[in-house]
């Protein structure tokens, strides 16, 4: 099979389903003016924790592997943030623009987009590792992301409280606690409940992504947006390829780590922009542009991984 045909197959098999379901959300938003807030709360409190619990409980992941993946993700995001800061600091831009661009470089869409793509491209085992990357990314988003967005007005201790209020953290803790106690299988009623909720999470995430994107307008300030998009979609996965062997990530763990690193900017950054008065239009432009371009960059990234080129 030629490289071009293989790339096309990867795009059709892995990206088209994601884009199609997200497009349903966009259409619902524009046709029926459905607000994403209620679904977002359902995702935050019910479906994301269920997916995290089920993905980890049903896979053979030890506490040591979790810690390694978690620390590897923190290391990767720290490198991305430091390099992005070094690149953005000399730019002749306002502090609110710099904060928006910096947060957009390391706060990635590891939930709506990331879990879906990893699941389609690499299967259930890789998905369980992708959940850990997503949780680690959320930790950084709700601490460092909040701190940068607030431009230092909110203490790191206050930002850390946001992490402790995240239900996914406790769902993972429960999964590992049960595994540590030697529980291999849940009672049928609980097992089926958690599986059904987990199965519903990814399509609902994609509909939610579409609902969120459905309100966005045309991106602006192309030069800065292009720079931020390069940092998010190209620099981040390149750094992930370098960091992965340092933490001995192999197989599905390595695939999940690198692919998650290449995800677009998270919609959460717009929430932070509204909350702490960073540049909202620029933040929106990062989200829209990186989301629209990412299917192309991710297709190439998956091709390179599947063929052992990187």
C-alpha angles and dihedrals in degrees: 000000000000120000092244092053092046091051089050091050091050091050094048096043099042110020104036094061090050094046092044094054092044088050088057087058092049091051093048091051094050097040101040101018091233111183115226095213097091094045090046090056091048089051093047097048104030121011101039093049090047092051092047092049096046096043094053098036094053095047129070098248118145127211089251091055090049091051092047093051091044094050091043090056092048090051092049094049091047090055092047091050094048094048092044090051091051090050095045099042096076092047115110095237137124120267090248090054092047091050091049093049093046095050090046091056097059106023102083134183097251094151114046096029106017102053091045096051095044091048093050096042103038110014139232099320093054089045091060090056091044088058089058091050089049092051092048089048090051090053090055093043093053094045114026092023091053092044094051093043091051088049090230095310091116119058121238088240090058090047091051090058087066089062093050089054092057111107094206089069091060093043089057091045090053092049093052093043091055091047090050090052090054096251105154100171135026123226107277095252093051093041093053092045094052092044093051092048091047092048090052094049101077098048090044090050090055093048088050090051089053092049090052094046092045092077096051124111134205114310119245139196094046098188095058092037090052090051093049092046092052090051092050103040103030110021095045098055090042089056089046090057088054096044097045097076091047088066094036095244111173138167117352092358091057093045092051093046095051097040093048088052089060096056122121125257113292123249085231088078089068090054089053091047091055092045098048103026101245117151104300097185091051092047090051090050091054091051096047097042097045092045093051094046098040097079088065096045092043092051090056091044093052090047091053092048096045091050095046093242092131 
